[in-house]
Every structure is written in structure tokens, then in C-alpha cells.
Amino acid sequence: MHSNLRRGLFLVTLLGAAFPVMPVMAEDVEQISSGNMPGVGIEAVLNDCYSQNKEIKVEDYLVPSNKGEYLDMAFADVTTFLYIRSQPTKESEYVGKLYPGYAAKIIGPVGEWTAVESGEVTGYVKTEYITIGQESEELAEELVEKAESEGRKDPFTYAESREQEEARLQAEEEAKAEEEEARERAAAEAAAKEKESDGQAVVAYACQFIGNPYVWGGTSLTNGADCSGFVQSVFAHFGITLPRTSYEQRSAGVGVSYEEAIPGDVICYDGHVGIYTGNGQIVNAMNPAQGIGISPATYTTILAVRRVL
């Protein structure tokens, strides 16, 4: 068989597989019957092949169907966030949010609204607020390149559903509350340590006068003082002014429980007062027989514990 004929048959076979057969219209039947063959793409290609004795690549005559890998992607082009709604209307409930630069996959026609899928969220967004097409593809390629350079697997950030958002916000609020509580607790502990340190200084000063006399109505730490005069004079040394009587001192400063008592707190009883030293004891002007000394803090009923530092 002639080589050109063999080549022609081969090309016809290939092109027949590549191009769909067009239906024959009524007016075409008349032309064919009269011997007038209309010009067609395949015939033109074959004639060109025969006349120039050249080979034909089938792919040269196919319409390209491949598109860019990321042409079906969209990115939120907003400054705050973009609602993903359950239906293509502003009145429908939102099922998720796209924050600035978040990615989504286009799963439907692009019109006023675009159907998208992002993470676990599927719904509709207003098309005017997303980047699509070639610009979107270029942005996706940039993000992929950046992720690869940084060693990250997923270059895109996707939407969170309404339920995910609510859970995240609740967790953030709880974490924030825990952090605030921890800060307050740490501040309180620091303040307590500082007060305890100051209280230890008060105790150390007061204990210098153990053995000195008890004098009714006295306020002298060396020559003699009664219980409230002793407490008043000790704190006066540190610049703290207290009332004169034990009854009035019962209202000074801030009240705390005995379990919370630290050195330097004032322990108040019915008609008596002393300074807590820690370890369940007080330093106080006890009576004329014993003078200034150390007593058990619970030797009688405690009416109040006052923190004056």
C-alpha cells in the first residue's frame, strides 16, 4: 500500500478517536447526494499532511482541558471575617467564618454567591469578598512555596464551623479566667510574703521587750505598758497608728481568720490584745505579775484577727 495512503488511514484513525462525529443535518444530505462534500477539519488536516508530506500530532488539534492545580481555590479578601452561610442569602444562618486570607475550595458556579468548602464547613459566600481565578492561583502557589521553605505540611488555613468557633471562644475565656485567677493568686501570695516579712520584723522588734513590766495605762516599751499600749507602741515604731484601747483595736486594719493569721497580725480577745508571732503564739503584755512575754494564741476565745500592716 502507498505510504501516503497508509499514513492517511493512520491519521484518520487517530483523529477519529480525538474528534467527536458531528451529526449530519438535512441540508448536508442534499449537498452530499449531489457530490459536494463540505469542508471539515479532518479533511483539511489530511490535505495539509498529503501536500507537505509531514506528520501530525493528535494533541496539536485537541482543546486543552487541564487547568491550574489551584484554580478552584478562593481566599477571603476581608479585613475582619467573612460569613459562610447555609444558603446563598444574607438572611440565612451562618455555618462558619473565613478570616482574612483563609482558604476555601470552590464547589459550585461563581455568581453573586459562590458555593465553597473550607475545612469541615460547606456553604455560600458573597463572591465580592473572595479572591478567585488566576489571582487566587498565584496566591496559593506563593503560600505553598512559603510553607515548603518553612517545613510546614499544610500551606492553607481553613474556616472553622460555628460550633468549633463557639468551643474555641469558650476555651479561650476559660483559659483567660484561669490565667487571671493565677495572676491574682500569685499577687496575693507575693503580698502575703511581703506582709509576712514585714510582720516578722514587727515580731522581732516586739520580742526585744520581753521581760519588761506590765503597767496599767502605760505605753512605754521599756518602763511598762498594758496590753493595748504595748501593741500601739510597737506598731508606732513602724509608722502605723492604732487606737489606744483593745476594744478599738478590734476594728483596726482588715479582718482575717485565725487560720489565715501570719506573724504581725493583731489577735483580739475580750479585754485583751496581743501580736501574733506564728506557731500558735502571741507576744503580749500579760499582767502585772508576768509582764511582757509569750502566750498561746488560743489561751482563750479569739474575737478577731486584724491585719494592720
C-alpha positions in Angstrom: 0.0 0.0 0.0 1.2 3.5 -0.8 3.0 5.1 2.2 0.8 8.3 2.0 -2.3 6.2 2.0 -1.1 4.2 5.0 -0.3 7.4 6.8 -3.7 8.8 5.9 -5.5 5.8 7.3 -3.5 6.0 10.5 -4.3 9.7 10.9 -7.9 9.2 10.2 -8.0 6.5 12.9 -6.3 8.8 15.4 -8.3 11.8 14.6 -11.5 9.8 14.7 -10.7 8.9 18.3 -9.9 12.5 19.2 -12.8 14.4 17.5 -16.4 13.5 18.0 -18.5 12.7 15.0 -20.7 15.6 14.1 -24.4 14.9 13.3 -25.4 15.2 9.7 -28.1 17.9 9.1 -30.8 17.7 6.5 -29.1 20.4 4.3 -25.9 18.4 4.4 -27.6 15.3 3.0 -28.6 17.3 -0.1 -25.0 18.5 -0.6 -23.6 15.0 -0.2 -26.0 13.5 -2.6 -25.1 16.0 -5.2 -21.4 15.2 -4.7 -20.5 18.4 -2.9 -18.6 17.4 0.3 -18.4 20.3 2.8 -15.0 21.3 4.1 -14.3 19.7 7.5 -11.4 19.9 10.0 -10.2 16.4 9.4 -10.1 16.7 5.6 -8.2 20.0 5.9 -5.7 18.4 8.2 -5.2 15.4 5.9 -4.9 17.5 2.8 -2.2 19.5 4.6 -0.5 16.3 5.5 -0.5 14.9 2.0 0.6 18.1 0.3 3.5 18.8 2.7 4.4 15.2 3.5 4.5 15.9 7.2 3.4 14.0 10.3 0.6 15.2 12.5 0.5 15.1 16.3 -3.0 14.5 17.5 -2.5 16.6 20.7 -1.9 19.6 18.4 -5.6 19.5 17.5 -7.1 18.8 20.9 -8.6 21.6 23.1 -6.6 21.8 26.3 -8.6 20.6 29.2 -6.1 20.8 32.1 -6.4 23.7 34.4 -4.1 25.1 37.2 -3.9 23.0 40.3 -5.3 25.8 42.5 -7.7 27.5 40.1 -10.6 26.1 42.1 -9.4 27.8 45.3 -10.6 31.0 46.8 -9.3 33.2 49.6 -11.1 35.5 51.9 -10.4 39.1 50.9 -11.7 40.9 54.1 -10.3 42.8 57.0 -12.3 41.1 59.7 -14.1 37.9 58.7 -16.5 36.5 56.1 -19.6 34.6 57.0 -20.1 31.2 55.3 -23.9 30.9 55.1 -26.1 27.9 54.9 -28.0 29.3 51.9 -27.0 32.0 49.3 -28.8 34.8 51.2 -27.8 37.2 53.9 -30.8 36.1 55.9 -29.7 32.5 56.2 -27.8 31.5 59.3 -24.0 31.3 59.2 -22.3 27.9 59.5 -18.7 29.1 59.7 -16.3 32.0 59.2 -13.4 32.8 56.9 -10.9 35.1 58.4 -8.5 37.3 56.3 -6.5 35.1 53.9 -8.3 31.8 54.9 -8.7 29.4 52.0 -11.7 27.6 50.6 -12.4 25.3 47.6 -15.0 26.4 45.1 -17.5 23.7 44.6 -20.2 25.4 42.6 -20.8 28.1 39.9 -19.5 31.6 40.6 -22.2 34.2 40.6 -23.3 36.7 43.2 -22.8 33.9 45.7 -20.2 31.1 45.5 -20.6 27.6 47.0 -17.4 26.8 48.9 -15.9 24.1 51.1 -13.4 25.0 53.7 -12.2 22.6 56.4 -15.4 21.0 57.8 -17.6 23.8 56.6 -19.7 23.8 53.4 -21.9 26.8 52.4 -22.1 30.0 50.4 -20.1 33.3 50.5 -20.5 36.6 48.7 -18.3 36.4 45.7 -17.2 40.1 46.0 -15.4 39.2 49.2 -13.2 36.4 47.9 -10.2 36.2 45.6 -10.6 33.8 42.8 -9.2 32.8 39.4 -5.6 33.5 38.4 -5.0 35.8 41.3 -6.1 33.1 43.7 -3.9 30.5 42.0 -0.9 32.8 42.2 -1.6 33.4 45.9 -2.0 29.7 46.5 1.4 29.0 44.8 3.1 31.6 46.9 1.7 30.1 50.1 2.7 26.6 49.0 6.2 27.8 48.3 6.4 29.6 51.7 5.1 26.6 53.5 7.7 24.4 51.9 10.5 26.8 52.8 9.3 26.8 56.4 8.8 23.0 56.5 5.1 23.2 57.1 2.8 20.5 55.6 -0.4 22.5 55.1 0.1 25.9 53.5 -3.5 26.9 53.9 -5.7 27.9 56.8 -9.3 26.9 56.6 -12.6 28.0 58.2 -13.9 26.9 61.5 -17.5 25.9 61.9 -19.8 27.8 64.1 -19.7 25.1 66.7 -15.9 25.0 66.5 -15.7 28.7 67.0 -18.0 28.7 70.0 -16.0 25.9 71.6 -12.8 27.8 70.9 -14.1 31.0 72.3 -15.3 29.2 75.4 -12.0 27.5 75.9 -10.2 30.9 75.4 -12.5 32.5 78.0 -11.8 29.7 80.5 -8.1 29.9 79.9 -8.2 33.7 80.3 -10.1 33.3 83.6 -7.7 30.7 84.8 -4.8 33.0 83.9 -6.4 35.9 85.7 -7.1 33.7 88.7 -3.5 32.5 88.7 -2.2 36.1 88.5 -4.4 37.2 91.3 -3.3 34.2 93.4 0.4 34.9 92.7 -0.1 38.6 93.5 -1.8 37.7 96.8 0.9 35.2 97.7 3.5 37.8 96.9 1.7 40.4 99.0 1.3 37.8 101.8 5.0 37.0 101.7 5.8 40.7 101.8 3.4 41.3 104.7 4.8 38.2 106.5 8.3 39.6 106.1 7.1 42.9 107.5 5.3 41.0 110.2 8.4 39.1 111.2 10.1 42.5 111.6 7.4 43.6 113.9 7.6 40.4 115.9 11.4 40.6 116.2 11.1 44.2 117.4 8.3 43.4 119.9 10.2 40.4 121.3 13.1 42.7 122.4 10.9 43.9 125.2 10.0 40.5 126.7 10.5 40.6 130.5 9.7 44.3 130.7 7.0 45.3 133.2 3.2 45.4 132.7 1.8 48.8 133.8 -1.9 49.6 133.6 -2.5 52.5 131.2 1.2 52.5 130.3 2.6 52.8 126.7 6.3 52.6 127.4 8.0 49.5 126.0 10.8 49.8 128.5 9.2 51.3 131.6 5.9 49.4 131.3 2.8 49.2 129.2 -0.6 47.4 129.3 -1.7 45.1 126.5 -3.1 47.7 124.1 -0.4 50.2 125.0 2.2 47.6 124.1 0.6 46.8 120.8 0.1 50.5 120.0 3.7 51.4 120.8 5.2 48.5 118.8 3.3 49.4 115.6 4.0 53.1 116.1 7.7 52.3 115.7 6.9 51.2 112.1 4.8 54.3 111.4 1.4 52.6 111.9 -1.1 54.4 114.1 -3.5 52.3 116.1 -6.3 53.2 118.5 -5.5 53.2 122.2 -7.8 50.6 123.7 -8.1 46.9 123.0 -11.8 47.3 122.1 -10.9 50.0 119.4 -8.0 47.9 118.1 -10.5 45.1 117.4 -11.7 47.2 114.4 -8.3 48.3 113.1 -6.9 47.2 109.7 -8.5 44.3 107.8 -10.1 41.2 109.4 -8.8 37.7 108.6 -9.5 34.3 110.0 -7.2 32.8 112.6 -6.3 30.1 110.1 -5.0 32.9 107.8 -3.1 34.6 110.5 0.6 35.5 109.8 3.2 37.0 112.1 2.5 40.6 112.9 -1.3 40.2 112.9 -3.2 41.6 115.9 -5.1 38.9 117.9 -8.0 40.4 119.8 -9.8 38.9 122.8 -12.4 40.2 125.3 -10.5 42.9 127.1 -7.1 41.8 125.8 -4.9 42.0 122.7 -1.5 40.7 121.5 0.7 40.4 118.4 0.8 37.0 116.6 4.3 35.6 116.4 3.4 32.5 114.4 3.4 28.8 115.6 0.3 29.4 117.6 1.7 32.1 119.9 1.4 35.8 120.7 3.8 38.3 122.3 1.8 40.5 124.7 1.8 42.5 127.9 0.1 39.8 130.0 -0.4 41.1 133.5 1.5 42.8 136.4 2.8 39.5 137.6 4.2 38.2 134.3 4.9 41.5 132.4 5.6 41.3 128.7 6.0 37.7 127.4 4.8 34.9 125.1 1.4 33.2 125.5 -0.5 30.6 123.5 -2.7 32.4 120.9 -5.7 30.3 121.8 -5.4 30.6 125.6 -8.9 32.0 125.5 -11.6 32.7 122.9 -10.4 34.8 119.9 -12.8 37.5 118.9 -11.0 38.9 115.9 -7.7 38.8 114.0 -6.8 42.1 112.4 -4.1 42.7 109.7 -2.8 46.2 110.1 0.4 46.0 108.0 
